[in-house]
């Protein structure tokens, strides 16, 4: 068995926009022509045999441009179609009959989202001996029959109703004979190849279609397909910044961490309020957009920051992030200290972070650990903070 492919691409696509925009199969979605996406699926499918593309005589240059750089495209056969889809398919079948193909998949170029899973289901039906196969989806919408006046006459039961898709697939000799018979009798009113097969007496077997295997018909369809492909090809620009700070403990009456004052027999030494936690988080935020560090923006040599509340620094860093187009999605602080105890104040600290950064409480984390009495922290000579900030800056092309 050799499964040939006929891609029907001779239509003008009048409903997809103005003629100046060109036929819909050559419009670009996700940076490539619609037909490029459809052909890619067949060219990369392991069981594909010879491929015939049926085009309009005016579209040779458009096809050449659409398949530029597409591996395997140079081996495709092109032929010209007729004024109807039925005549174009017949031209494709005649061209395919000059190859070694024994079976054929007939596919609309305007269905760019066909996938290998669907092609495999059809091939399996061929392997099981079927000679006419129709991919289809069960109708789920309620159907109404109405008159020309727009008045609903009845609700049509949808049980047993299916929406046909392509590739409609057949034994090549059988479907070619059906088309030849229709042409000889001047029957040109068939809406798809399965209906010709039914008329010719072939038994048409349904296989499950694919929800994404839609036909692009109107301009809005093309816009939605472009949006789908463009977003799928973009990577979220998620950046993570780290910050570390440490301040010495000296005799005093308390420490301020994450904007919360805690009575203690020591205090943190620093030019501002020495809030080591907010300093580390400020550096983490600035790191996500390459905006330097806290010392660049609030130098300790500047007396206006003497004793200043560190929430000013953090709010400034958050504003810089927003000016760069960033959205803060998470803030995490780990405090390393022997004392004072952080746990009783953790929720107040988280609420401060939420307020300053303008993000929800569940995106703010404060944790604490001791240094097991090791080093300067273990000797209660200082407190350290490690902070991580996660910021999304839109999307990137891979």
Buried (B, 14 or more C-beta within 10 A) or exposed (E): EBBBBBBBBBBBBEEBBEEEEBBBBBBBBBEBBBBBBBBBBBBEBEBBBBBBBBBBEEBEEBBEEBBEEBEBBEEBBBBBBBEBBBBBBBBBBBBBBEBEBBBBBBBBBBBBBBEBEBBBBBBEBBEEEBBBBBBBBEBEEEEEEEEEEEEEEEEEEEEEEBEBBBBBBBBBBBBBBBBBBBEEEEEEEBEBBBBBBBBBEBEBBBBBBBEEBBBBEEBEBBBBBBEBBBEEEEEEBBBEBEBBBBBBBEEEEBBBBBBBBBEBEBBBEBBBBBBBBBBBBBBBBBBBBEBEBBEEBBEEEEEEBEEBBBBBBBBBBBEBBBEBEBBBEBBBBBBBBBBBEBEEBBEBBBBBBBBBBEBEEEBBBBEBEEBEEEEBBBEBBBBBBBBBBBBBBEEEEE
